Amino acid sequence: MKAIGIWMDHSSANLIDLNNENKNRSIQSDFSFREREEVLKKGEKHMHNKEKHMHQVYYKEIANAIWNYNHILLFGPTDAKAELHHYLLKDSHFKNIQIDIASSDKMTDNQKEAFVKEHFMR
């Protein structure tokens, strides 16, 4: 079984592959607080459209990094994990992949690895 855990919020995703430590990496969203403030000056509707577009780019980058796994754990403190889950369900590459979702608080890197290890040991 090729499994990966992803701790994420709307600003970054930490990909945790316990079978290959060299594959652990982070993906950053380009929609930062500063960018949000700049876009908001153009209007709230423009800001929501930009934010939606930037999140889609962020989710696509994550999807491209994990399409070859057959079991995925999405966890983190925000609803970004559910948004990514919906995004993945629309992609035919993920139709035969098991995707689990769990809530968690902010964690250290060691806590994230332990959380992923415990989840996949069940």
Phi and psi in radians as a Rosetta constraint file:
Dihedral C 1 N 2 CA 2 C 2 CIRCULARHARMONIC -1.820 0.35
Dihedral N 2 CA 2 C 2 N 3 CIRCULARHARMONIC 1.883 0.35
Dihedral C 2 N 3 CA 3 C 3 CIRCULARHARMONIC -2.121 0.35
Dihedral N 3 CA 3 C 3 N 4 CIRCULARHARMONIC 2.643 0.35
Dihedral C 3 N 4 CA 4 C 4 CIRCULARHARMONIC -2.540 0.35
Dihedral N 4 CA 4 C 4 N 5 CIRCULARHARMONIC 2.507 0.35
Dihedral C 4 N 5 CA 5 C 5 CIRCULARHARMONIC -1.896 0.35
Dihedral N 5 CA 5 C 5 N 6 CIRCULARHARMONIC 2.505 0.35
Dihedral C 5 N 6 CA 6 C 6 CIRCULARHARMONIC -2.273 0.35
Dihedral N 6 CA 6 C 6 N 7 CIRCULARHARMONIC 1.886 0.35
Dihedral C 6 N 7 CA 7 C 7 CIRCULARHARMONIC -1.520 0.35
Dihedral N 7 CA 7 C 7 N 8 CIRCULARHARMONIC 2.227 0.35
Dihedral C 7 N 8 CA 8 C 8 CIRCULARHARMONIC -2.604 0.35
Dihedral N 8 CA 8 C 8 N 9 CIRCULARHARMONIC 2.729 0.35
Dihedral C 8 N 9 CA 9 C 9 CIRCULARHARMONIC -2.373 0.35
Dihedral N 9 CA 9 C 9 N 10 CIRCULARHARMONIC -2.896 0.35
Dihedral C 9 N 10 CA 10 C 10 CIRCULARHARMONIC -1.343 0.35
Dihedral N 10 CA 10 C 10 N 11 CIRCULARHARMONIC -0.153 0.35
Dihedral C 10 N 11 CA 11 C 11 CIRCULARHARMONIC -1.834 0.35
Dihedral N 11 CA 11 C 11 N 12 CIRCULARHARMONIC -0.501 0.35
Dihedral C 11 N 12 CA 12 C 12 CIRCULARHARMONIC -2.700 0.35
Dihedral N 12 CA 12 C 12 N 13 CIRCULARHARMONIC 2.740 0.35
Dihedral C 12 N 13 CA 13 C 13 CIRCULARHARMONIC -2.262 0.35
Dihedral N 13 CA 13 C 13 N 14 CIRCULARHARMONIC 2.279 0.35
Dihedral C 13 N 14 CA 14 C 14 CIRCULARHARMONIC -1.844 0.35
Dihedral N 14 CA 14 C 14 N 15 CIRCULARHARMONIC 1.983 0.35
Dihedral C 14 N 15 CA 15 C 15 CIRCULARHARMONIC -1.590 0.35
Dihedral N 15 CA 15 C 15 N 16 CIRCULARHARMONIC 2.148 0.35
Dihedral C 15 N 16 CA 16 C 16 CIRCULARHARMONIC -2.109 0.35
Dihedral N 16 CA 16 C 16 N 17 CIRCULARHARMONIC 1.840 0.35
Dihedral C 16 N 17 CA 17 C 17 CIRCULARHARMONIC -1.847 0.35
Dihedral N 17 CA 17 C 17 N 18 CIRCULARHARMONIC 1.832 0.35
Dihedral C 17 N 18 CA 18 C 18 CIRCULARHARMONIC -1.219 0.35
Dihedral N 18 CA 18 C 18 N 19 CIRCULARHARMONIC -0.360 0.35
Dihedral C 18 N 19 CA 19 C 19 CIRCULARHARMONIC -1.435 0.35
Dihedral N 19 CA 19 C 19 N 20 CIRCULARHARMONIC -0.301 0.35
Dihedral C 19 N 20 CA 20 C 20 CIRCULARHARMONIC -2.589 0.35
Dihedral N 20 CA 20 C 20 N 21 CIRCULARHARMONIC 1.694 0.35
Dihedral C 20 N 21 CA 21 C 21 CIRCULARHARMONIC -1.085 0.35
Dihedral N 21 CA 21 C 21 N 22 CIRCULARHARMONIC -0.444 0.35
Dihedral C 21 N 22 CA 22 C 22 CIRCULARHARMONIC -1.219 0.35
Dihedral N 22 CA 22 C 22 N 23 CIRCULARHARMONIC -0.278 0.35
Dihedral C 22 N 23 CA 23 C 23 CIRCULARHARMONIC -1.560 0.35
Dihedral N 23 CA 23 C 23 N 24 CIRCULARHARMONIC -0.138 0.35
Dihedral C 23 N 24 CA 24 C 24 CIRCULARHARMONIC -1.147 0.35
Dihedral N 24 CA 24 C 24 N 25 CIRCULARHARMONIC 2.258 0.35
Dihedral C 24 N 25 CA 25 C 25 CIRCULARHARMONIC -2.744 0.35
Dihedral N 25 CA 25 C 25 N 26 CIRCULARHARMONIC 2.982 0.35
Dihedral C 25 N 26 CA 26 C 26 CIRCULARHARMONIC -2.071 0.35
Dihedral N 26 CA 26 C 26 N 27 CIRCULARHARMONIC 2.540 0.35
Dihedral C 26 N 27 CA 27 C 27 CIRCULARHARMONIC -2.142 0.35
Dihedral N 27 CA 27 C 27 N 28 CIRCULARHARMONIC 2.233 0.35
Dihedral C 27 N 28 CA 28 C 28 CIRCULARHARMONIC -1.790 0.35
Dihedral N 28 CA 28 C 28 N 29 CIRCULARHARMONIC 2.443 0.35
Dihedral C 28 N 29 CA 29 C 29 CIRCULARHARMONIC -1.378 0.35
Dihedral N 29 CA 29 C 29 N 30 CIRCULARHARMONIC 2.481 0.35
Dihedral C 29 N 30 CA 30 C 30 CIRCULARHARMONIC -1.428 0.35
Dihedral N 30 CA 30 C 30 N 31 CIRCULARHARMONIC -0.119 0.35
Dihedral C 30 N 31 CA 31 C 31 CIRCULARHARMONIC -1.611 0.35
Dihedral N 31 CA 31 C 31 N 32 CIRCULARHARMONIC 1.520 0.35
Dihedral C 31 N 32 CA 32 C 32 CIRCULARHARMONIC -1.545 0.35
Dihedral N 32 CA 32 C 32 N 33 CIRCULARHARMONIC 2.987 0.35
Dihedral C 32 N 33 CA 33 C 33 CIRCULARHARMONIC -1.044 0.35
Dihedral N 33 CA 33 C 33 N 34 CIRCULARHARMONIC -0.702 0.35
Dihedral C 33 N 34 CA 34 C 34 CIRCULARHARMONIC -1.112 0.35
Dihedral N 34 CA 34 C 34 N 35 CIRCULARHARMONIC -0.782 0.35
Dihedral C 34 N 35 CA 35 C 35 CIRCULARHARMONIC -1.083 0.35
Dihedral N 35 CA 35 C 35 N 36 CIRCULARHARMONIC -0.703 0.35
Dihedral C 35 N 36 CA 36 C 36 CIRCULARHARMONIC -1.038 0.35
Dihedral N 36 CA 36 C 36 N 37 CIRCULARHARMONIC -0.782 0.35
Dihedral C 36 N 37 CA 37 C 37 CIRCULARHARMONIC -1.104 0.35
Dihedral N 37 CA 37 C 37 N 38 CIRCULARHARMONIC -0.719 0.35
Dihedral C 37 N 38 CA 38 C 38 CIRCULARHARMONIC -1.133 0.35
Dihedral N 38 CA 38 C 38 N 39 CIRCULARHARMONIC -0.789 0.35
Dihedral C 38 N 39 CA 39 C 39 CIRCULARHARMONIC -1.210 0.35
Dihedral N 39 CA 39 C 39 N 40 CIRCULARHARMONIC -0.602 0.35
Dihedral C 39 N 40 CA 40 C 40 CIRCULARHARMONIC -1.074 0.35
Dihedral N 40 CA 40 C 40 N 41 CIRCULARHARMONIC -0.480 0.35
Dihedral C 40 N 41 CA 41 C 41 CIRCULARHARMONIC -1.096 0.35
Dihedral N 41 CA 41 C 41 N 42 CIRCULARHARMONIC -0.447 0.35
Dihedral C 41 N 42 CA 42 C 42 CIRCULARHARMONIC -1.489 0.35
Dihedral N 42 CA 42 C 42 N 43 CIRCULARHARMONIC -0.130 0.35
Dihedral C 42 N 43 CA 43 C 43 CIRCULARHARMONIC 2.206 0.35
Dihedral N 43 CA 43 C 43 N 44 CIRCULARHARMONIC 2.644 0.35
Dihedral C 43 N 44 CA 44 C 44 CIRCULARHARMONIC -1.162 0.35
Dihedral N 44 CA 44 C 44 N 45 CIRCULARHARMONIC -0.689 0.35
Dihedral C 44 N 45 CA 45 C 45 CIRCULARHARMONIC -1.097 0.35
Dihedral N 45 CA 45 C 45 N 46 CIRCULARHARMONIC -0.753 0.35
Dihedral C 45 N 46 CA 46 C 46 CIRCULARHARMONIC -1.078 0.35
Dihedral N 46 CA 46 C 46 N 47 CIRCULARHARMONIC -0.699 0.35
Dihedral C 46 N 47 CA 47 C 47 CIRCULARHARMONIC -1.109 0.35
Dihedral N 47 CA 47 C 47 N 48 CIRCULARHARMONIC -0.770 0.35
Dihedral C 47 N 48 CA 48 C 48 CIRCULARHARMONIC -1.125 0.35
Dihedral N 48 CA 48 C 48 N 49 CIRCULARHARMONIC -0.711 0.35
Dihedral C 48 N 49 CA 49 C 49 CIRCULARHARMONIC -1.116 0.35
Dihedral N 49 CA 49 C 49 N 50 CIRCULARHARMONIC -0.771 0.35
Dihedral C 49 N 50 CA 50 C 50 CIRCULARHARMONIC -1.122 0.35
Dihedral N 50 CA 50 C 50 N 51 CIRCULARHARMONIC -0.764 0.35
Dihedral C 50 N 51 CA 51 C 51 CIRCULARHARMONIC -1.083 0.35
Dihedral N 51 CA 51 C 51 N 52 CIRCULARHARMONIC -0.786 0.35
Dihedral C 51 N 52 CA 52 C 52 CIRCULARHARMONIC -1.059 0.35
Dihedral N 52 CA 52 C 52 N 53 CIRCULARHARMONIC -0.782 0.35
Dihedral C 52 N 53 CA 53 C 53 CIRCULARHARMONIC -1.096 0.35
Dihedral N 53 CA 53 C 53 N 54 CIRCULARHARMONIC -0.787 0.35
Dihedral C 53 N 54 CA 54 C 54 CIRCULARHARMONIC -1.159 0.35
Dihedral N 54 CA 54 C 54 N 55 CIRCULARHARMONIC -0.632 0.35
Dihedral C 54 N 55 CA 55 C 55 CIRCULARHARMONIC -1.151 0.35
Dihedral N 55 CA 55 C 55 N 56 CIRCULARHARMONIC -0.668 0.35
Dihedral C 55 N 56 CA 56 C 56 CIRCULARHARMONIC -1.087 0.35
Dihedral N 56 CA 56 C 56 N 57 CIRCULARHARMONIC -0.719 0.35
Dihedral C 56 N 57 CA 57 C 57 CIRCULARHARMONIC -1.093 0.35
Dihedral N 57 CA 57 C 57 N 58 CIRCULARHARMONIC -0.764 0.35
Dihedral C 57 N 58 CA 58 C 58 CIRCULARHARMONIC -1.073 0.35
Dihedral N 58 CA 58 C 58 N 59 CIRCULARHARMONIC -0.841 0.35
Dihedral C 58 N 59 CA 59 C 59 CIRCULARHARMONIC -1.149 0.35
Dihedral N 59 CA 59 C 59 N 60 CIRCULARHARMONIC -0.623 0.35
Dihedral C 59 N 60 CA 60 C 60 CIRCULARHARMONIC -1.139 0.35
Dihedral N 60 CA 60 C 60 N 61 CIRCULARHARMONIC -0.708 0.35
Dihedral C 60 N 61 CA 61 C 61 CIRCULARHARMONIC -1.115 0.35
Dihedral N 61 CA 61 C 61 N 62 CIRCULARHARMONIC -0.704 0.35
Dihedral C 61 N 62 CA 62 C 62 CIRCULARHARMONIC -1.126 0.35
Dihedral N 62 CA 62 C 62 N 63 CIRCULARHARMONIC -0.819 0.35
Dihedral C 62 N 63 CA 63 C 63 CIRCULARHARMONIC -1.001 0.35
Dihedral N 63 CA 63 C 63 N 64 CIRCULARHARMONIC -0.724 0.35
Dihedral C 63 N 64 CA 64 C 64 CIRCULARHARMONIC -1.109 0.35
Dihedral N 64 CA 64 C 64 N 65 CIRCULARHARMONIC -0.506 0.35
Dihedral C 64 N 65 CA 65 C 65 CIRCULARHARMONIC -1.440 0.35
Dihedral N 65 CA 65 C 65 N 66 CIRCULARHARMONIC -0.307 0.35
Dihedral C 65 N 66 CA 66 C 66 CIRCULARHARMONIC -2.134 0.35
Dihedral N 66 CA 66 C 66 N 67 CIRCULARHARMONIC 0.094 0.35
Dihedral C 66 N 67 CA 67 C 67 CIRCULARHARMONIC -1.112 0.35
Dihedral N 67 CA 67 C 67 N 68 CIRCULARHARMONIC -0.342 0.35
Dihedral C 67 N 68 CA 68 C 68 CIRCULARHARMONIC -1.668 0.35
Dihedral N 68 CA 68 C 68 N 69 CIRCULARHARMONIC 0.167 0.35
Dihedral C 68 N 69 CA 69 C 69 CIRCULARHARMONIC -1.622 0.35
Dihedral N 69 CA 69 C 69 N 70 CIRCULARHARMONIC 2.695 0.35
Dihedral C 69 N 70 CA 70 C 70 CIRCULARHARMONIC -1.925 0.35
Dihedral N 70 CA 70 C 70 N 71 CIRCULARHARMONIC -0.019 0.35
Dihedral C 70 N 71 CA 71 C 71 CIRCULARHARMONIC -2.567 0.35
Dihedral N 71 CA 71 C 71 N 72 CIRCULARHARMONIC 2.177 0.35
Dihedral C 71 N 72 CA 72 C 72 CIRCULARHARMONIC -2.207 0.35
Dihedral N 72 CA 72 C 72 N 73 CIRCULARHARMONIC 2.344 0.35
Dihedral C 72 N 73 CA 73 C 73 CIRCULARHARMONIC -1.960 0.35
Dihedral N 73 CA 73 C 73 N 74 CIRCULARHARMONIC 2.107 0.35
Dihedral C 73 N 74 CA 74 C 74 CIRCULARHARMONIC -1.829 0.35
Dihedral N 74 CA 74 C 74 N 75 CIRCULARHARMONIC 2.189 0.35
Dihedral C 74 N 75 CA 75 C 75 CIRCULARHARMONIC -2.594 0.35
Dihedral N 75 CA 75 C 75 N 76 CIRCULARHARMONIC 2.754 0.35
Dihedral C 75 N 76 CA 76 C 76 CIRCULARHARMONIC 2.734 0.35
Dihedral N 76 CA 76 C 76 N 77 CIRCULARHARMONIC 3.093 0.35
Dihedral C 76 N 77 CA 77 C 77 CIRCULARHARMONIC -1.506 0.35
Dihedral N 77 CA 77 C 77 N 78 CIRCULARHARMONIC -0.201 0.35
Dihedral C 77 N 78 CA 78 C 78 CIRCULARHARMONIC -2.022 0.35
Dihedral N 78 CA 78 C 78 N 79 CIRCULARHARMONIC 3.138 0.35
Dihedral C 78 N 79 CA 79 C 79 CIRCULARHARMONIC -1.452 0.35
Dihedral N 79 CA 79 C 79 N 80 CIRCULARHARMONIC 0.133 0.35
Dihedral C 79 N 80 CA 80 C 80 CIRCULARHARMONIC -1.039 0.35
Dihedral N 80 CA 80 C 80 N 81 CIRCULARHARMONIC -0.603 0.35
Dihedral C 80 N 81 CA 81 C 81 CIRCULARHARMONIC -1.123 0.35
Dihedral N 81 CA 81 C 81 N 82 CIRCULARHARMONIC -0.691 0.35
Dihedral C 81 N 82 CA 82 C 82 CIRCULARHARMONIC -1.214 0.35
Dihedral N 82 CA 82 C 82 N 83 CIRCULARHARMONIC -0.668 0.35
Dihedral C 82 N 83 CA 83 C 83 CIRCULARHARMONIC -1.111 0.35
Dihedral N 83 CA 83 C 83 N 84 CIRCULARHARMONIC -0.745 0.35
Dihedral C 83 N 84 CA 84 C 84 CIRCULARHARMONIC -1.131 0.35
Dihedral N 84 CA 84 C 84 N 85 CIRCULARHARMONIC -0.706 0.35
Dihedral C 84 N 85 CA 85 C 85 CIRCULARHARMONIC -1.011 0.35
Dihedral N 85 CA 85 C 85 N 86 CIRCULARHARMONIC -0.813 0.35
Dihedral C 85 N 86 CA 86 C 86 CIRCULARHARMONIC -1.084 0.35
Dihedral N 86 CA 86 C 86 N 87 CIRCULARHARMONIC -0.698 0.35
Dihedral C 86 N 87 CA 87 C 87 CIRCULARHARMONIC -1.074 0.35
Dihedral N 87 CA 87 C 87 N 88 CIRCULARHARMONIC -0.775 0.35
Dihedral C 87 N 88 CA 88 C 88 CIRCULARHARMONIC -1.174 0.35
Dihedral N 88 CA 88 C 88 N 89 CIRCULARHARMONIC -0.618 0.35
Dihedral C 88 N 89 CA 89 C 89 CIRCULARHARMONIC -1.115 0.35
Dihedral N 89 CA 89 C 89 N 90 CIRCULARHARMONIC -0.452 0.35
Dihedral C 89 N 90 CA 90 C 90 CIRCULARHARMONIC -1.404 0.35
Dihedral N 90 CA 90 C 90 N 91 CIRCULARHARMONIC -0.225 0.35
Dihedral C 90 N 91 CA 91 C 91 CIRCULARHARMONIC -1.705 0.35
Dihedral N 91 CA 91 C 91 N 92 CIRCULARHARMONIC 2.130 0.35
Dihedral C 91 N 92 CA 92 C 92 CIRCULARHARMONIC -1.094 0.35
Dihedral N 92 CA 92 C 92 N 93 CIRCULARHARMONIC -0.370 0.35
Dihedral C 92 N 93 CA 93 C 93 CIRCULARHARMONIC -1.096 0.35
Dihedral N 93 CA 93 C 93 N 94 CIRCULARHARMONIC -0.394 0.35
Dihedral C 93 N 94 CA 94 C 94 CIRCULARHARMONIC -1.837 0.35
Dihedral N 94 CA 94 C 94 N 95 CIRCULARHARMONIC 0.144 0.35
Dihedral C 94 N 95 CA 95 C 95 CIRCULARHARMONIC -1.175 0.35
Dihedral N 95 CA 95 C 95 N 96 CIRCULARHARMONIC -0.489 0.35
Dihedral C 95 N 96 CA 96 C 96 CIRCULARHARMONIC -1.860 0.35
Dihedral N 96 CA 96 C 96 N 97 CIRCULARHARMONIC 0.307 0.35
Dihedral C 96 N 97 CA 97 C 97 CIRCULARHARMONIC -1.855 0.35
Dihedral N 97 CA 97 C 97 N 98 CIRCULARHARMONIC 2.320 0.35
Dihedral C 97 N 98 CA 98 C 98 CIRCULARHARMONIC -1.377 0.35
Dihedral N 98 CA 98 C 98 N 99 CIRCULARHARMONIC 2.205 0.35
Dihedral C 98 N 99 CA 99 C 99 CIRCULARHARMONIC -2.145 0.35
Dihedral N 99 CA 99 C 99 N 100 CIRCULARHARMONIC 2.089 0.35
Dihedral C 99 N 100 CA 100 C 100 CIRCULARHARMONIC -1.861 0.35
Dihedral N 100 CA 100 C 100 N 101 CIRCULARHARMONIC 2.599 0.35
Dihedral C 100 N 101 CA 101 C 101 CIRCULARHARMONIC -2.206 0.35
Dihedral N 101 CA 101 C 101 N 102 CIRCULARHARMONIC 2.362 0.35
Dihedral C 101 N 102 CA 102 C 102 CIRCULARHARMONIC -2.466 0.35
Dihedral N 102 CA 102 C 102 N 103 CIRCULARHARMONIC 2.530 0.35
Dihedral C 102 N 103 CA 103 C 103 CIRCULARHARMONIC -1.528 0.35
Dihedral N 103 CA 103 C 103 N 104 CIRCULARHARMONIC 2.561 0.35
Dihedral C 103 N 104 CA 104 C 104 CIRCULARHARMONIC -2.736 0.35
Dihedral N 104 CA 104 C 104 N 105 CIRCULARHARMONIC 2.859 0.35
Dihedral C 104 N 105 CA 105 C 105 CIRCULARHARMONIC -1.555 0.35
Dihedral N 105 CA 105 C 105 N 106 CIRCULARHARMONIC -3.062 0.35
Dihedral C 105 N 106 CA 106 C 106 CIRCULARHARMONIC -1.096 0.35
Dihedral N 106 CA 106 C 106 N 107 CIRCULARHARMONIC 2.501 0.35
Dihedral C 106 N 107 CA 107 C 107 CIRCULARHARMONIC -2.437 0.35
Dihedral N 107 CA 107 C 107 N 108 CIRCULARHARMONIC 2.738 0.35
Dihedral C 107 N 108 CA 108 C 108 CIRCULARHARMONIC -1.344 0.35
Dihedral N 108 CA 108 C 108 N 109 CIRCULARHARMONIC 2.936 0.35
Dihedral C 108 N 109 CA 109 C 109 CIRCULARHARMONIC -1.054 0.35
Dihedral N 109 CA 109 C 109 N 110 CIRCULARHARMONIC -0.705 0.35
Dihedral C 109 N 110 CA 110 C 110 CIRCULARHARMONIC -1.137 0.35
Dihedral N 110 CA 110 C 110 N 111 CIRCULARHARMONIC -0.682 0.35
Dihedral C 110 N 111 CA 111 C 111 CIRCULARHARMONIC -1.146 0.35
Dihedral N 111 CA 111 C 111 N 112 CIRCULARHARMONIC -0.680 0.35
Dihedral C 111 N 112 CA 112 C 112 CIRCULARHARMONIC -1.088 0.35
Dihedral N 112 CA 112 C 112 N 113 CIRCULARHARMONIC -0.813 0.35
Dihedral C 112 N 113 CA 113 C 113 CIRCULARHARMONIC -1.084 0.35
Dihedral N 113 CA 113 C 113 N 114 CIRCULARHARMONIC -0.728 0.35
Dihedral C 113 N 114 CA 114 C 114 CIRCULARHARMONIC -1.131 0.35
Dihedral N 114 CA 114 C 114 N 115 CIRCULARHARMONIC -0.697 0.35
Dihedral C 114 N 115 CA 115 C 115 CIRCULARHARMONIC -1.076 0.35
Dihedral N 115 CA 115 C 115 N 116 CIRCULARHARMONIC -0.798 0.35
Dihedral C 115 N 116 CA 116 C 116 CIRCULARHARMONIC -1.142 0.35
Dihedral N 116 CA 116 C 116 N 117 CIRCULARHARMONIC -0.785 0.35
Dihedral C 116 N 117 CA 117 C 117 CIRCULARHARMONIC -1.061 0.35
Dihedral N 117 CA 117 C 117 N 118 CIRCULARHARMONIC -0.808 0.35
Dihedral C 117 N 118 CA 118 C 118 CIRCULARHARMONIC -1.091 0.35
Dihedral N 118 CA 118 C 118 N 119 CIRCULARHARMONIC -0.734 0.35
Dihedral C 118 N 119 CA 119 C 119 CIRCULARHARMONIC -1.073 0.35
Dihedral N 119 CA 119 C 119 N 120 CIRCULARHARMONIC -0.810 0.35
Dihedral C 119 N 120 CA 120 C 120 CIRCULARHARMONIC -1.421 0.35
Dihedral N 120 CA 120 C 120 N 121 CIRCULARHARMONIC -0.197 0.35
Dihedral C 120 N 121 CA 121 C 121 CIRCULARHARMONIC -1.369 0.35
Dihedral N 121 CA 121 C 121 N 122 CIRCULARHARMONIC -0.301 0.35
